[in-house]
Amino acid sequence: MSEIFDEPGWGALLDPGSTLSLRDSIPTVVGATPAASGTGVTRFVAAVLVLAACLGTTWYALVTARHEPHDTLVWRYIALSTAVGGVFSALLLIETIVPEVGTVVVAFRLLAQLFFAVFFALSLRELYYAQPATSGEGDRISLSTARRIETGFMLVALIQFPIVVWVGPTVIAQVILALAAGAFTIYGVSFGQAIRAR
């Protein structure tokens, strides 16, 4: 047993005045565990699938808007939403392939993620206002007022964008973008529920 403690390093470790740590005495056989390589592959495949779905839906919405005499604005908003979703997935692909991308690419991806939800909510709003009001909906706000409110919210998001680029995608910026996306999602879902109730 004494032969083990005679090896280099043990004497310094057992010496109370030594600055050598226990970590320095552990053999290098035990290394750091590498990150799971499957995460990048899964993210890459998911981004490719989202990109393909968004491009297909954008094409379908544009063709439908061209041939549909009514509700063309609804289909144009859907096309815009899925086109922005395609930008989001393309930027996600770039981040997956080149992990050292700058804050500008990350900020654009976060902004595209937000406006994907925004434009989809606006398409539901257009569909809601395209239908005639029922007798119990005489007090609903006008379409022009709704558009002004939405424009204000989108301006706040656009003002925040250069801040995200400048400071980087901090936790606060990501929380603000997540709250904005959640608010617009709830906004769109409320219109969807109202359309369904009719």
N, C-alpha and C positions, 0 to 999 in steps of 0.2 A: 504494500500500500504506500510505503514511503517513496517508492520509485516514481509514482504518479506525481507527487508534490515536488519532486526534484526537477521536473520538466520546466523549460523556460516559461515564465509568466506566472506560475503558481506562487513562487516566492514573493513576487511583487504584489500579488493579489492578497496574500495572507499578511503582508506587512501593513500595519495600521497607518503608517505615514505615507503609503504609496498613493499616487494619483491614478494608477491603473484601475480601470473599472472592470466589473464582471463581464461586461459586453466585449471588452478587448480580449478576454481569455477564452471566449467561446470559439470553438473551431469554425472555420469558414465553410464547413460542409453544409450547415444550415444557412440557406440564403433567403433573400426576400422572395415571397411568393409572387410570381408575375400576375398581372391582371388577366381576367378571363378574356380570351380572344374572341369568344362567341358573341360578346356584346356588340362589337363593331360590325360584325357580319349581320346580326339581327337588325341593327339600326340601318345599315346600308340597304338590306332587302326591304324593310318597311318603308324607307324613303323612296325607293324605286317604285313600289306598289302604289304609294300615295300619289307620286308624280304621274304615273300612268292613269290612275283613276281620275285625277284632276284634269289632265289634258283631254281625256275622253269625255268627261262631263262638260267641260268648257265647249268643246266642239258640238256636242249634242244641244246644249243650251243656245248657242249662237244659231244653229240651224233651225231650231224650234222658234226662236225669236223672229227669224226671217220669214217663216211660213205661218206664224200664228197672228191673226189679225188683232186679237185682244191680249192684254197682259204682257206686251212685249218688254216692258220695263222690268217685270218680274224675272223674265228669262235672262235679260241683260245683267241684272244684279247677280243672278246665279252664275252666269258665265264669268263675271268679274270676280266673284267670290272664289270659284274653283281655279281661275287663273292665278289669283294671289296664293291659293293653296299650292299650286304648282311651283310658284316662286319659293314658297316656304320649304317644300320638299327638296327643291334643287339646292337651296342654300344648306339644308341639312346634309345633303349628299356631299357638298363641298367640305363642310365641317368634319364629316366622317372620314373622308379621304385625306384631307389635309388638316390635322388637329391643331396646327399652329396658326390658324387664321386669326386675323385681327379683330378688334372690337367692332369695326364697321360691319363686317359680315354677320357677326352675332346680333348686332342691333337691327340690321335689316331683316334677319330671320325672325326676331321677336316681333318686329313691326308687322311683317307679313302674317305671322301667326295671329296677331290681334285683328288685322283687317280681314282675314278669312272669316272670322266670326262676325265682324261688323257688317260686311256686305251680304252675308247670308241672312242676318237679322233684317237688313233693309229689304231684301227680296220678300221676306214674309210680311213686312209692313206694307209693301206695295200690293201684295196679294190681298191683304186684309182690306185696304182702302179701295181696291178695285171692285169689291163686292158692295152691293147696296146696303145701307144701314137698316137694321131692324128697328122696330118701334121702341125697344128699350135702350137703344144706343143713340138717342138724340143728343146726349150731352158729351159725346166723345170729342176729343180735341181734333182740330182740323189737320189735314195732311200737311199744309204749309207750316203749321206750328210744330208738328212732329219733326219735319225736316230741319227746321231751325235748331231745335233742341239737339238733334243728332249731329248736326254740323258743329255745334259748340263742343260736344264730346270728342268728335274726331279732331278738332283743332287742338284740344288739350293733349291728345295722343301724339299729334304731329309736333307740338312744341316740346314734348318730352323726348322725342326721338334724338335730336342733337345732343341732349343732356346724356342720354344713354351712350351715344358714340363717344362723347368727350370723357365721361367718368368711367365708362365701361359698364358691362351688364352686372351691376351690383345687385345685392339681394333686394334692396328697396325698389330699384327700377323693375326688377322681375315681379315683385309683389304688386306694384302699381299696374303693370301690364296684365298680370293675371286677374286682378280685380276688374280692370276695364273689359277684358275679354269675357269674364264671368257676367258682368252687368249687361253687356250686349247680348250674351247668350240668353239670359233670363228675359231680356226685352223681346228677342225674337221668339222665344218659346211662348211668351204671353200672347203674342199675335197668333201664333200657331194654335194655341188653345182656344182663342176667340173664333178663329176660322173653323175649327173642329166643332165648336159649340153651335155654330150656325147650321 
